[in-house]
Amino acid sequence: MGAILELEKITKTYKKGENEVHALAGIDLSIDGGEFLAIVGPSGSGKTTLLNIIGCLDSPTSGSVYYDGKLLGGMKENELSDYRKQHISFIFQSYNLIPVLTVRENVELPLVIDQKMKKAEIRARCNEVIVAVGLKGMEERFPRELSGGQEQRVAIARALVKEPFIVLADEPTANLDSHTAVEIVDIMREINRTKNATFIFSTHDVLVQKHARRVLTIRDGLVHADERK
Amino acid sequence: MGTLFKIAWRNVWRHGKRTLLTVITMAFGLGLYIAMDSLLKGMDKGGLKNIVELTDSSVRISTKDYEEERRSSPLDYGLTDLPALETFILKDPRVVAVTVRTRFIGQLSNGIDGIPVSVVALDPEKDGKVYSLKDYVEGSWFGQEGGAQVPASSTAGTTATSATFGRSIVLGRGLAEDLGLRIGDWVVLSARTRYESQNADDFLISGLVDSSEPAINASGVFVSLADAEDFLDLEGLRTEMSVRMKARTNLKDSMAESDDLAERIRNGFPGLEAKSFGEVGRQFLEIAKMKSKGAGVIILVILLISGVGIANTILMSVYSRVREIGVLRAFGLKPKEITRLFLIEGGIIGLIGSLGGVAFGLLIVTYFVKVGLSIDFMGREMAGGMPIWGTLYGEWNPGQMVVAAIFGVVVSLFASRSPARKAGRLEVTNALRFV
């Protein structure tokens, strides 16, 4: 499969008072569809900033991002929202489930926001991913009734429910114990394999890194190493 | 929209106590507004009823000269050719009865203190068919039984009557209390006769009026035309004629009919002035409207406080859900939709508050309509500015309830607007990082 994401000379500079912080200092990156890519590096190296730019949550100071050959620069806020709605899903470190919605409603949320599928289709797709992440029987529970691992499974199900997709995960296992972390990564890998979904995730966890097929190391806002297994 | 509503609805109850407090404040303010509106409407109705039944009748006729000097109640301008006028009026099928009155200025004394008073000389029999004063008299209405019950402690029922001792007088209860007088007591009434000579005589208090018209209670003095005739050398002089027309359920119809009759009288008798209930009533309603504006301001302040409460509730909701907003934005909700989400929350709070307010208002209004609110506790001095006295009954005003509910929702939406827009403007990355 060819590159679905291409980043050219991406820089990102934040202003903190009178000082400038260069979070990304010129990243060139090409990501193929179906990759299972881990972004690693020390704290403050620019992992989250890179994910935010790939996910159109943030815009680069300079450089270009192409999705499927289309330049994303210069899009307005509403266009970026539409882009995210159609192509990208997120898994967050703190799960970030909507506390007033049940497991099923949380998982259905991206499709409901998208407004393209009928209710019955949404329900069927939702059931499918809930089974895939091992949460069958918990559909009507609220996030407060779940463990951390279960919450992250819901977050994964929510991220996977729309297809096709790029899944961006920022430290998805950081709040989980090692056993649950491996379980979660296994689920992600399985879905990556069966659905050919592109996973891009940042992590500090060496155990999680071992499961990645490509590991991108970032230091001081630059690609330090790009290792394919 | 359905999902936004679902999220909004559940978030409204996520902090139940906070929401409930806001809703209660709003419901209280709106309920109070509805109750006050009902009382003001009741007051208007009572005031208009007083105009017809106690003070001005459907049409009040006098000469143009008399009307100009009406404040001094001169005995110089009597109605002429009364039989022709009466026949003309009674020909109108809408007319129920007519009566004549003569007003004059006098001095009432209990032997120690004297008070200047405006006295109405009337025909007890015919006056009772036009006005309802008799129904409010405790004691005797010039030899007839009064309408009000006489308390056991009252001196009424003594053998002293005008039939046995001469002239009798009926006083407003407030006036009698001011002079320390009771039924059966004697008072001295002095006045200038029609020929400007001073006359004074003892009058026996046969009854006290405690009506729904505060002015009559405070200063009303009534004598019979028979007694006034030789007391003032009237020689048949009558300064006013009052007309009672058939009651209509619709106020506008009632006013229009009185306007029409007054117009016909003015055209038929060019020297006469005819004041219709329509004219007097409209003036009364204008004044009442101005007075009710003050009450409206108070309610507006209460609603503004509710609005601040709602704005605060929504703002707190925004701050406690910044990450949630970030997630919704990350999954593709547009800023406008985030703003809409919080506006829906404000709208829900406003709607519940408004419905609660209407329910609360309905309860109070039901009580006011059925039981009424006794305004005696205010005391006669404080109630002086009120158009009615005794028990104030509420009036149903469904239209105003709907307006109040809509206004409540609009206030809520307006109050939610600023925090909702703030939520819509949050940067996604900042929102997701928010701790």
Interface residues (C-beta under 8 A of the other chain):
Chain A: N52 G55 L57 D58 E77 N78 S81 D82 R84 K85 Q86 S89 F90 F92 S94 N96 I98 P99 V100 L101 E105 L109 P110 V112 I113 D114
Chain B: G2 T3 K6 I7 R10 N11 R14 R323 E324 G326 V327 L328 R329 A330 F331 G332 L333 K334 P335 K336 V428 T429 L432
